[in-house]
Amino acid sequence: MRFKDLDEVWNLIKLFRLSLPARVFEMDRTEDQSGKSYVMRYVSGISVETTICLAKYFDGIFSCYTSNRQSRTSSSGVIEMEIRPE
């Protein structure tokens, strides 16, 4: 897949997020003085292993674009990721 920017990737994730097993899947796009920021919070509906897999998957998707990524994955099945395009 090839997208011109993170906005297009973000829109794709919005489309397929309903197909992922999650208790919570929140996505916000904000803009401040330093530019756009994307924040995603995922709470697994299945297992810690699934959460770890999805965290690596999302990180891989966003790693294809020049961005600063901060990701936190907890053993309780929570992924929090903030993406800031450079």
Protein Blocks (a to p, Z undefined) as FASTA:
>chain_A
ZZfbfklmmmmmmmmmmmpccfbdcddddddfkoccdddddddfkbmklmmmmmmmmmmm
mmmpccdddddddfkopacdddddZZ
